[in-house]
Amino acid sequence: MITAIIVDDEQHCRVTLESLIGRFFSEVAIKASCKSPAEGIQAIHVHHPSLVFLDVEMPPSTGFEMLRQLDEIDFEIIFTTAFERYAIQAIKFSALDFLLKPIGKDDLGEAIFKMKEKKSVDRSAKKIEALFENIQGPSKKIVLPTANGIELVYLQDIIRLDSNANYTTFHLKNSKKLLVSKTIKEYEEMLEGVNFFRVHNSHIINLRYVKNYIKGEGGIVKMEDGSSIDVSRRRKDEFLKALHEM
């Protein structure tokens, strides 16, 4: 059984989420429904939930500020927000789940399924550490789940990514490699707009580490780590445009 609390300043959002869970997800038991961060903190101390559905914006406060007030985060978090643009990239980088309002049954089911599949909540503190850093400053960290646990990596230290079926390998500045059991497509969406570009179905590169480009049907890009990456013909024009706009 997953014990959960809801923290959201909008009553209709709390009622909708409770209703969806009550109708379709019997494995989740809602222990408290809170209308403010202060109530949320109290409910966490009383109920010790394994999952918190946390609204992002709760004027004059935020869900992020609520988390800062906790001495320990030993539960999983699913953020809920009506603003797709609002800190979503920071949440994604930190490997935390989120739901866009209005919340639908299918999206909720997917988030709950991921919650059940997680082996341990011991990693939550590191994820929150990365989230706070991503919100505060320009040096972004990404949380990478590996076979041995999780790694927090600065985006600026990633040279390139390559894929093998459902796995993605991160190649870092210090010649370190990290294998992650997620598809490269997931990281393409996450890294969009932060100087990364998918030049080929199997390759995403950090444009900051491009050494040179060799013309061809699609061409070849040489990276500063010595690797040579094929550029697909259909991505060539967009890639060259992105390179010139850096």
C-alpha positions in Angstrom: 0.0 0.0 0.0 1.2 3.5 -0.9 0.4 6.0 1.8 0.1 9.5 0.4 -0.9 13.1 1.2 -2.0 15.9 -1.1 -0.7 19.5 -0.7 -2.5 22.0 -3.0 -4.1 25.4 -2.2 -6.9 24.8 -4.7 -9.8 22.8 -3.3 -11.1 21.6 -6.7 -7.7 20.2 -7.5 -7.5 18.3 -4.3 -11.0 16.9 -4.7 -10.3 15.9 -8.3 -7.1 14.1 -7.4 -8.7 12.3 -4.4 -11.6 11.3 -6.6 -9.3 9.8 -9.3 -7.3 7.9 -6.8 -10.4 6.6 -5.0 -12.0 5.4 -8.2 -9.0 3.9 -10.0 -6.0 3.4 -7.7 -6.9 1.3 -4.7 -3.2 0.7 -3.9 -2.9 4.4 -2.9 -4.3 5.5 0.5 -4.7 9.3 1.0 -3.9 10.1 4.6 -4.4 13.9 4.4 -5.4 16.6 2.0 -3.8 19.9 2.8 -4.5 23.4 1.5 -1.1 25.0 2.5 2.6 24.2 2.9 2.2 24.6 6.7 -0.6 21.9 6.8 1.5 19.8 4.5 4.5 19.8 6.8 2.3 18.9 9.8 0.7 16.0 7.8 4.2 14.7 6.8 5.3 14.7 10.4 2.1 12.9 11.6 1.5 10.4 8.8 5.1 9.7 7.4 3.8 9.2 3.9 5.6 7.3 1.2 4.3 9.7 -1.5 3.5 13.4 -1.5 1.5 15.0 -4.3 2.8 18.6 -4.2 1.5 21.7 -5.9 4.2 24.0 -7.2 2.6 27.4 -6.7 0.7 28.1 -3.5 0.9 31.9 -3.1 2.5 33.4 -1.2 4.7 30.2 -1.0 5.7 27.3 -3.3 6.1 23.6 -2.9 9.8 24.1 -3.3 9.9 26.3 -0.2 7.9 23.8 1.7 10.5 21.1 1.0 13.3 23.4 2.2 11.7 23.5 5.6 11.9 19.7 6.1 14.8 18.2 8.0 14.5 15.0 6.1 12.9 13.9 2.8 12.2 10.2 3.0 9.3 10.1 0.6 8.8 10.3 -3.1 7.3 13.4 -4.7 5.0 14.0 -7.6 4.7 17.7 -8.4 1.5 19.0 -9.7 1.3 22.3 -11.7 -0.9 24.2 -14.1 2.1 25.9 -15.6 4.0 23.7 -18.1 6.8 26.2 -18.3 7.2 26.6 -14.5 10.4 24.9 -13.4 9.5 21.7 -15.3 13.0 21.4 -16.7 14.5 21.6 -13.2 12.1 18.9 -12.1 12.9 16.7 -15.0 16.7 17.1 -14.5 16.2 16.1 -10.9 14.5 12.8 -11.9 11.3 13.8 -10.0 7.9 13.1 -11.4 5.3 15.8 -12.2 1.7 16.0 -13.5 0.3 18.8 -15.5 -3.2 20.1 -14.4 -5.9 19.2 -15.2 -4.7 15.8 -14.1 -6.0 12.9 -16.1 -6.4 9.2 -15.2 -3.7 7.9 -17.6 -1.0 10.4 -16.6 -1.8 9.7 -12.9 -1.6 6.0 -13.5 1.7 6.3 -15.2 3.1 8.3 -12.3 1.8 5.9 -9.7 3.2 2.9 -11.7 6.7 4.5 -11.7 6.4 5.1 -8.0 5.6 1.4 -7.4 8.6 0.3 -9.6 11.1 2.4 -7.6 13.3 0.2 -5.5 14.0 2.7 -2.7 13.2 6.2 -1.5 16.7 6.6 -0.1 17.6 8.6 -3.3 15.1 11.4 -2.7 17.4 13.6 -0.8 19.9 13.7 -3.6 17.2 14.5 -6.1 15.9 17.4 -4.0 19.5 18.7 -3.7 19.8 18.7 -7.4 16.3 20.4 -7.8 17.2 23.2 -5.4 20.5 23.8 -7.3 18.8 23.8 -10.6 16.2 26.3 -9.5 18.7 28.7 -8.0 21.5 29.0 -10.5 22.7 28.6 -14.0 24.9 25.5 -13.3 22.4 22.7 -13.9 22.7 19.2 -12.5 21.0 16.2 -13.9 20.2 13.1 -11.9 21.2 9.9 -13.7 19.9 6.6 -12.3 22.6 3.9 -12.7 23.0 0.3 -11.7 24.9 1.4 -8.6 22.5 4.1 -7.5 22.3 7.7 -8.8 24.9 10.1 -10.1 24.5 13.9 -10.0 26.2 15.4 -13.1 26.6 19.0 -14.3 25.2 19.5 -17.8 28.4 21.3 -18.6 30.4 18.1 -18.0 28.4 16.1 -20.5 30.1 15.8 -23.9 27.7 13.5 -25.7 25.1 10.7 -25.3 24.7 7.6 -27.4 22.0 5.0 -27.3 21.7 1.2 -27.5 18.0 0.2 -27.6 16.6 1.1 -24.2 19.9 2.2 -22.7 21.8 5.5 -23.0 25.5 6.1 -22.3 26.6 9.5 -21.1 30.2 10.4 -22.1 31.7 13.0 -19.6 34.6 15.4 -19.7 36.8 13.2 -17.5 36.5 10.3 -19.9 33.9 8.7 -17.5 31.0 6.9 -18.9 27.6 6.3 -17.3 25.1 3.8 -18.5 21.4 4.7 -17.8 18.4 2.5 -18.4 16.4 5.1 -20.2 15.9 5.8 -23.9 17.8 8.6 -25.6 14.4 10.1 -26.6 13.7 10.9 -23.0 16.9 12.8 -22.7 16.4 14.6 -26.0 13.2 16.2 -24.7 14.8 17.0 -21.4 17.9 18.6 -22.9 16.1 20.6 -25.5 17.0 24.3 -25.3 20.2 23.9 -23.3 22.8 23.6 -26.1 22.3 19.9 -26.7 21.3 18.6 -30.2 20.3 15.2 -31.5 22.4 14.9 -34.6 21.4 11.2 -35.3 18.9 8.7 -34.0 21.6 7.3 -31.7 23.5 10.4 -30.8 23.0 13.7 -28.8 25.9 16.1 -28.6 26.7 19.0 -26.4 27.3 21.8 -28.9 29.9 23.4 -26.6 32.2 20.5 -27.3 32.1 20.5 -31.1 35.6 20.7 -32.5 34.8 20.9 -36.2 32.3 19.7 -38.8 33.2 17.9 -42.0 30.8 18.4 -44.9 29.1 15.4 -46.5 25.6 14.1 -47.3 24.9 14.5 -43.6 28.4 15.3 -42.5 30.5 14.3 -39.6 31.0 16.2 -36.4 34.3 15.9 -34.5 34.0 16.3 -30.7 36.6 17.4 -28.3 36.9 14.0 -26.7 38.2 12.7 -30.1 34.9 11.0 -31.2 33.5 11.3 -34.7 29.7 11.4 -34.9 27.6 11.0 -38.1 25.0 13.7 -38.7 21.9 12.4 -40.3 20.9 14.0 -43.6 17.5 15.1 -42.4 19.0 16.8 -39.3 21.9 18.5 -41.0 20.3 21.9 -41.8 18.8 22.2 -38.3 22.1 21.2 -36.7 24.1 23.8 -38.7 21.6 26.4 -37.7 21.9 25.5 -34.0 25.7 25.6 -34.3 25.6 29.1 -35.8 23.2 30.4 -33.2 25.4 29.4 -30.2 
